[in-house]
C-alpha cells in the first residue's frame, strides 16, 4: 500500500474480475464506495478497522485501524477470561474511534487553519450515518482463544442487527495473508505465517492457501513468550520484541540448541525445554547471560523457518516470500529470510507492526474480498471456533491456478 494514503491498486494483486452487478448492496450511494468494518480479537489485541474499495480509482484503502492490547503482568501470560473482559471494555470505544477517523467531516480541517471549538468538533463527528455507509461487518471466526473470539463475535452480530447489514466471517490466518498481499502488493508469494498461536509455511493453489509445513507442537510466538516469562522479561510492548532487543546486545554469544526440522514441519517444545534448563542453571550461576540465551534462541528458531520456507519456494517455483503474523515484525527474521531469498534471486515482502500484528483492517480486507465475490454469513452461522485451518477457506476472489515445480 502507498504509505501516504494506505491504498493499494486492485490490479496489483491480480484477483478475478469483480462481478457486475455487485452481489450485495453498496450503502455509500454518494460515492459508490464499498466500505466494511472489521473486528479482530482472537488473542490479546482487539482492533477495529474500516476499509473501502473505490471503483473509480480501483483501489483498496484503509480508512481507520485503531487497536488496544491487553498486557499481562511480567511473568504471566494472558488468560482467556481476563482477555475477554479487556475486549468487552474497549470494543465500543474502538468502533466509535474507527468510525470517527474514517468518516469525520472535511469541515474538521478548515481551510483557514483555525482551531475548532469542542462543540463544533462533536457536531462534525456526528455528520455521518454508519448504516448509510457500511456495507458489511466482518469479524474473526477463528482460530484463536474462545472467550475473546466470542466477545468480538457478539459485537459484530449486534452491529449487523443495528445497521441491518450482512456479516462476513473471516479466517484469522487468511486475514493476515490478504493484508500482507495488499500492503506489499504481492501477487503470489510463499507465505511464512508466524505468530503466538500459529506457525505455517503456505502456498496458494486452486483457490486454497495450502499448508506446506507447520509446527507439530507449539507455535513460535508461544515459544518466545514462555521463554520471556522464564527469564523475567516484560510483556510490554510484547515478549518477542523484548527478546529481540536483548539479542541485539553487544557481546552476545551463540549457544548450541536443539535444531528440530522434520521434513517440512518444525518442533519448538524441545528447544524451549533446553533453553529454559540453561536459564535455570547456567544463567543463575552467571556462566551465561540473558543476551546469550535470547540471541541463541532467535538464531536457531529462525534458521529452522528459513530452511522450510526455502524448500517451499523450490517446490512451488515462487521467488517471493511474504512474512505475516506478529513474529514477522522481527528484524532479524526478516534479515535472515532476505539473505536466503537473495541467493535464489528472489525477494522478501515484510511489514512493520501496523500490519503484522493483529488488527481490524486485516479482517476487513479479507472480508471485503469475500463480500465482493458473493460470500456472506447468515446470522445463525455467525459463530466462532478455536480451530479453523487456513486451508479450509475457499478463496473465491483468486483464479484457480496451480504452482509450477522447479
Phi, psi and omega per residue, in radians:
X1 nan 2.603 3.062
X2 -1.125 2.275 -3.117
X3 -1.160 -0.358 -3.078
X4 -1.376 -0.616 -3.079
X5 -2.336 0.253 3.102
X6 0.944 0.690 -3.079
X7 -2.051 2.624 3.097
X8 -2.384 2.237 3.072
X9 -1.098 2.367 -3.129
X10 -1.070 -0.589 -3.109
X11 -1.194 -0.317 -3.070
X12 -1.195 -0.383 -3.087
X13 -1.950 0.054 2.912
X14 1.028 1.011 3.069
X15 -1.559 2.975 3.037
X16 -1.129 2.731 3.087
X17 -1.033 2.483 3.126
X18 -1.207 2.439 3.084
X19 -1.068 2.506 3.123
X20 -2.355 2.026 0.099
X21 -1.349 2.879 3.135
X22 -1.081 2.455 -3.119
X23 -1.454 0.572 -3.121
X24 -2.783 2.945 3.136
X25 -1.564 2.196 3.032
X26 -1.517 2.007 -3.046
X27 -1.380 -0.515 -3.124
X28 -1.408 1.485 -3.070
X29 -1.232 -0.474 -3.082
X30 -1.183 -0.852 -3.068
X31 -1.895 -0.025 3.122
X32 1.047 0.514 3.132
X33 -1.557 2.521 2.960
X34 -1.623 2.072 -3.094
X35 -2.156 2.296 3.102
X36 -2.230 2.749 3.062
X37 -2.027 2.299 -3.118
X38 -2.040 2.423 3.125
X39 -2.122 2.157 3.124
X40 -2.103 2.315 3.124
X41 -2.837 0.752 -3.032
X42 -1.405 -0.286 -3.136
X43 -2.410 -2.313 -3.030
X44 -1.573 0.080 3.091
X45 -2.034 2.401 2.997
X46 -2.067 2.255 -3.117
X47 -2.364 2.605 3.080
X48 -2.218 2.122 -3.126
X49 -2.067 2.534 3.029
X50 -2.086 2.219 -3.045
X51 -2.380 2.524 -3.112
X52 -2.221 2.715 2.921
X53 -2.030 2.148 3.139
X54 -1.775 1.941 -3.083
X55 -1.214 -0.423 3.125
X56 -1.263 -0.812 3.115
X57 -1.484 -0.217 -3.084
X58 0.937 0.955 -3.138
X59 -2.555 2.656 3.035
X60 -1.688 2.498 -3.098
X61 -2.521 2.330 3.048
X62 -1.421 2.132 3.140
X63 -1.650 -0.497 3.135
X64 -2.836 2.606 -3.096
X65 -2.741 0.914 -3.139
X66 -1.314 2.727 3.086
X67 -2.713 2.837 3.088
X68 -2.290 2.560 -3.109
X69 -2.079 2.311 3.004
X70 -1.503 2.059 -3.112
X71 -1.889 2.013 3.137
X72 -1.328 2.750 3.095
X73 -1.050 2.670 3.111
X74 -0.979 2.345 -3.132
X75 1.576 -0.032 -3.117
X76 -2.230 2.649 2.995
X77 -1.643 3.033 3.115
X78 -1.599 2.240 -3.097
X79 -1.637 2.640 -3.066
X80 -0.986 -0.753 -3.060
X81 -1.148 -0.858 -3.141
X82 -1.122 -0.650 3.129
X83 -1.156 -0.706 3.103
X84 -1.110 -0.733 3.088
X85 -1.030 -0.761 3.116
X86 -1.006 -0.818 -3.113
X87 -1.121 -0.721 -3.141
X88 -1.115 -0.602 -3.135
X89 -1.253 -0.468 -2.993
X90 -1.891 -0.262 -2.961
X91 -1.123 -0.710 -3.107
X92 -1.134 -0.804 3.137
X93 -1.103 -0.644 3.131
X94 -1.191 -0.684 3.089
X95 -1.077 -0.795 3.115
X96 -1.079 -0.774 -3.131
X97 -1.095 -0.734 -3.132
X98 -1.144 -0.749 3.131
X99 -1.141 -0.731 3.125
X100 -1.097 -0.741 -3.141
X101 -1.160 -0.675 -3.073
X102 -1.318 -0.644 -2.956
X103 -2.085 0.207 -3.130
X104 -1.003 2.488 -3.075
X105 -1.133 2.537 3.076
X106 -1.065 -0.279 3.136
X107 -1.210 -0.236 3.125
X108 -1.231 -0.281 3.090
X109 -2.137 1.406 -3.060
X110 -1.237 2.592 -3.046
X111 -1.152 -0.456 -3.120
X112 -1.421 -0.053 3.067
X113 1.316 0.148 -3.125
X114 -1.311 2.476 3.122
X115 -1.305 2.342 -3.094
X116 -1.535 2.661 3.073
X117 -1.313 2.672 3.138
X118 -0.941 -0.643 -3.129
X119 -1.146 -0.677 3.108
X120 -1.151 -0.745 -3.129
X121 -1.100 -0.722 3.129
X122 -1.103 -0.698 3.130
X123 -1.106 -0.752 -3.125
X124 -1.142 -0.645 -3.138
X125 -1.172 -0.329 -3.133
X126 -1.722 0.164 -3.100
X127 -1.247 -0.336 -3.065
X128 -1.772 2.724 3.049
X129 -2.086 1.902 -3.060
X130 -0.964 -0.653 -3.093
X131 -1.215 -0.236 3.074
X132 -1.709 0.047 -3.106
X133 -2.183 -0.718 -3.051
X134 -1.403 2.217 -3.131
X135 -1.637 -0.358 -3.130
X136 -2.866 2.729 3.015
X137 -1.920 2.139 3.132
X138 -1.855 2.468 -3.136
X139 -2.527 2.750 3.128
X140 -1.353 2.057 3.073
X141 -1.430 -0.571 -3.128
X142 2.796 3.114 -0.094
X143 -1.327 2.939 3.121
X144 2.807 -2.894 3.137
X145 -1.471 2.333 -2.983
X146 -0.988 -0.968 -3.055
X147 -1.112 -0.801 3.072
X148 -1.071 -0.702 3.102
X149 -1.057 -0.766 -3.130
X150 -1.088 -0.699 -3.136
X151 -1.044 -0.740 -3.112
X152 -1.323 -0.587 3.096
X153 -1.127 -0.682 3.086
X154 -1.088 -0.750 3.105
X155 -1.072 -0.737 -3.135
X156 -1.137 -0.766 3.134
X157 -1.123 -0.655 3.130
X158 -1.105 -0.826 3.127
X159 -1.104 -0.677 3.125
X160 -1.059 -0.722 3.137
X161 -1.248 -0.699 -3.126
X162 -1.138 -0.790 -3.064
X163 -1.614 -0.116 3.131
X164 1.009 0.884 3.097
X165 -2.164 2.734 -3.100
X166 -1.247 2.818 3.072
X167 -1.819 2.583 3.045
X168 -2.251 1.995 3.080
X169 -1.458 2.290 -3.012
X170 -2.117 2.399 2.977
X171 -1.330 2.207 -3.078
X172 -0.978 -0.751 -3.098
X173 -1.155 -0.741 3.108
X174 -1.122 -0.606 3.058
X175 -1.033 -0.783 3.088
X176 -1.042 -0.782 -3.076
X177 -1.139 -0.828 -3.095
X178 -1.182 -0.601 3.053
X179 -1.105 -0.781 -3.141
X180 -1.109 -0.726 3.133
X181 -1.104 -0.669 3.140
X182 -1.251 -0.838 -3.093
X183 -1.075 -0.744 -3.099
X184 -1.604 -0.080 -3.092
X185 0.912 0.897 -3.083
X186 -1.868 2.169 -3.008
X187 -1.362 -0.880 -3.011
X188 -2.614 1.175 -3.090
X189 -1.510 2.828 2.790
X190 -1.325 2.368 -3.033
X191 -1.926 2.249 2.938
X192 -1.833 1.982 -3.095
X193 -1.864 1.925 -3.043
X194 -2.275 2.079 -3.110
X195 -2.636 -2.977 -3.133
X196 -1.193 -0.458 -3.091
X197 -2.077 -0.054 -3.053
X198 -2.488 2.530 2.976
X199 -2.512 1.892 -3.069
X200 -2.509 2.531 2.920
X201 -1.882 2.186 -2.913
X202 -2.264 2.500 2.986
X203 -2.422 2.557 -3.086
X204 -1.455 2.438 3.017
X205 -2.797 2.213 3.012
X206 0.870 0.947 3.030
X207 1.111 0.515 3.002
X208 -2.462 2.557 2.961
X209 -1.583 1.814 -3.021
X210 -1.455 2.355 -3.136
X211 -1.562 1.983 3.133
X212 -1.459 -0.652 -3.126
X213 -2.742 2.744 -3.101
X214 -2.802 3.015 3.035
X215 -1.251 2.518 3.103
X216 -1.754 0.004 3.064
X217 -2.414 -1.675 -3.106
X218 -1.744 2.729 3.109
X219 -1.340 2.770 -3.099
X220 -1.115 -0.662 3.120
X221 -1.133 -0.663 3.094
X222 -1.143 -0.680 3.085
X223 -1.062 -0.819 3.133
X224 -1.140 -0.748 -3.135
X225 -1.064 -0.778 -3.102
X226 -1.193 -0.627 3.099
X227 -1.211 -0.662 3.103
X228 -1.053 -0.693 3.087
X229 -1.135 -0.642 -3.117
X230 -1.080 -0.652 -3.092
X231 -1.806 0.166 3.002
X232 1.385 0.434 3.081
X233 -1.386 2.621 -3.092
X234 -1.254 2.696 3.014
X235 -1.527 0.040 -3.089
X236 -1.924 2.090 0.018
X237 -1.372 -0.447 3.044
X238 -2.842 2.648 3.129
X239 -1.059 -0.735 -3.120
X240 -1.080 -0.688 3.116
X241 -1.109 -0.725 -3.117
X242 -1.225 -0.564 3.011
X243 -1.126 -0.749 3.121
X244 -1.028 -0.749 -3.141
X245 -1.193 -0.665 3.118
X246 -1.130 -0.671 -3.115
X247 -1.190 -0.364 -3.127
X248 -1.407 -0.168 -3.044
X249 -1.108 2.452 -3.077
X250 -1.096 2.397 3.081
X251 1.574 0.046 3.132
X252 -1.110 2.317 -3.080
X253 -1.852 2.529 3.138
X254 -1.466 2.288 3.081
X255 -1.995 2.335 -3.099
X256 -1.227 2.249 3.124
X257 -2.187 2.832 3.086
X258 -0.993 2.443 3.136
X259 -2.108 1.861 -2.932
X260 -2.098 1.622 3.002
X261 -2.016 2.184 -3.122
X262 -2.108 1.630 -3.048
X263 1.195 -2.015 3.083
X264 -1.767 0.037 -3.107
X265 -1.831 2.818 -3.142
X266 -2.271 2.782 3.099
X267 -2.337 2.307 -3.081
X268 -2.006 -0.235 -3.030
X269 -1.155 -0.676 3.128
X270 -1.177 -0.663 3.100
X271 -1.106 -0.742 3.133
X272 -1.082 -0.777 3.120
X273 -1.057 -0.735 -3.121
X274 -1.127 -0.806 -3.084
X275 -1.280 -0.538 3.052
X276 -1.166 -0.659 3.099
X277 -1.109 -0.728 3.080
X278 -1.088 -0.694 -3.135
X279 -1.132 -0.637 -3.088
X280 -1.414 -0.235 -3.117
X281 -1.993 -1.284 -3.016
X282 -1.253 -0.529 3.116
X283 -1.196 -0.740 3.129
X284 -1.130 -0.578 -3.135
X285 -1.437 -0.146 3.126
X286 1.494 0.131 -3.132
X287 -1.219 -0.605 3.114
X288 -2.273 2.957 -3.108
X289 -2.002 2.915 3.037
X290 -1.051 -0.655 -3.139
X291 -1.097 -0.706 3.096
X292 -1.015 -0.815 -3.089
X293 -1.172 -0.775 -3.131
X294 -1.136 -0.762 3.132
X295 -1.095 -0.792 -3.100
X296 -1.164 -0.705 3.140
X297 -1.129 -0.820 3.119
X298 -1.032 -0.867 -3.079
X299 -1.043 -0.720 -3.110
X300 -1.218 -0.857 -3.124
X301 -1.076 -0.788 -3.065
X302 -1.222 -0.598 3.091
X303 -1.089 -0.681 3.088
X304 -1.082 -0.752 -3.126
X305 -1.161 -0.695 3.118
X306 -1.106 -0.696 -3.120
X307 -1.062 -0.880 -3.072
X308 -1.281 -0.479 3.080
X309 -1.193 -0.735 3.112
X310 -1.094 -0.661 3.133
X311 -1.142 -0.664 3.091
X312 -1.164 -0.673 3.095
X313 -1.074 -0.745 -3.135
X314 -1.136 -0.673 -3.098
X315 -1.224 -0.681 -3.052
X316 -1.610 -0.210 -3.117
X317 1.310 0.356 3.135
X318 -1.609 2.665 3.122
X319 -2.107 0.215 3.092
X320 -2.125 2.442 3.026
X321 -2.085 2.239 3.063
X322 -1.899 2.135 3.132
X323 -1.787 2.138 -3.138
X324 -2.272 2.903 -3.096
X325 1.691 2.817 -3.040
X326 -1.007 -0.685 3.136
X327 -1.191 -0.342 3.122
X328 -1.122 -0.229 3.065
X329 -1.221 -0.345 -3.014
X330 -1.105 2.120 -3.079
X331 -1.158 -0.602 -3.141
X332 -1.188 -0.700 3.078
X333 -1.074 -0.776 3.119
X334 -1.073 -0.705 -3.133
X335 -1.139 -0.792 -3.141
X336 -1.119 -0.683 3.122
X337 -1.180 -0.634 3.115
X338 -1.121 -0.680 3.118
X339 -1.087 -0.740 3.107
X340 -1.153 -0.803 -3.093
X341 -1.103 -0.671 3.117
X342 -1.084 -0.648 3.103
X343 -1.137 -0.385 3.130
X344 -1.805 0.233 -3.088
X345 1.001 0.647 3.129
X346 -2.026 -2.900 3.134
X347 -2.581 2.824 3.137
X348 -1.940 2.325 3.034
X349 -1.823 1.919 -3.084
X350 -2.227 2.750 -3.081
X351 -2.253 2.952 3.073
X352 -1.691 -2.980 -3.025
X353 -1.110 -0.396 -3.115
X354 -1.054 -0.630 -3.035
X355 -2.045 -0.424 3.104
X356 -1.204 -0.818 -3.100
X357 -1.277 2.599 -3.127
X358 -0.828 2.332 -3.124
X359 -2.714 2.783 -3.094
X360 -1.230 -0.518 -3.093
X361 -1.139 -0.556 -3.135
X362 -1.198 -0.595 3.074
X363 -1.242 -0.666 3.062
X364 -1.107 -0.655 -3.120
X365 -1.143 -0.871 3.103
X366 -1.141 -0.620 -3.129
X367 -1.179 -0.702 -3.113
X368 -1.196 -0.562 3.082
X369 -1.146 -0.789 3.099
X370 -1.061 -0.758 3.139
X371 -1.066 -0.813 -3.068
X372 -1.116 -0.465 -3.115
X373 -1.825 0.287 2.917
X374 1.719 0.189 -3.119
X375 -1.746 2.260 3.070
X376 -2.401 2.845 -3.141
X377 -2.048 2.161 3.103
X378 -1.166 2.637 -3.087
X379 -0.984 -0.726 -3.113
X380 -1.218 -0.286 3.109
X381 -1.751 0.029 -3.077
X382 -1.446 1.104 3.130
X383 -1.872 -3.082 3.097
X384 -2.311 2.811 -3.116
X385 -2.518 2.500 3.131
X386 -1.343 -0.338 -3.135
X387 -2.124 2.001 -3.087
X388 -2.672 1.669 -3.001
X389 -1.281 2.632 -3.101
X390 -1.011 -0.698 -3.050
X391 -1.435 0.089 3.039
X392 -1.417 -0.263 -3.044
X393 -1.638 2.254 3.017
X394 -1.542 2.029 -3.100
X395 -1.506 1.478 -2.997
X396 -1.209 -0.182 -3.128
X397 -1.538 -0.104 -3.124
X398 -1.936 2.605 -3.130
X399 -1.202 2.526 -3.115
X400 -1.367 1.209 -3.131
X401 -1.807 2.737 -3.139
X402 -1.939 2.918 3.105
X403 -1.510 2.917 3.101
X404 -2.028 2.182 -3.131
X405 -1.241 2.583 3.084
X406 -2.083 nan nan
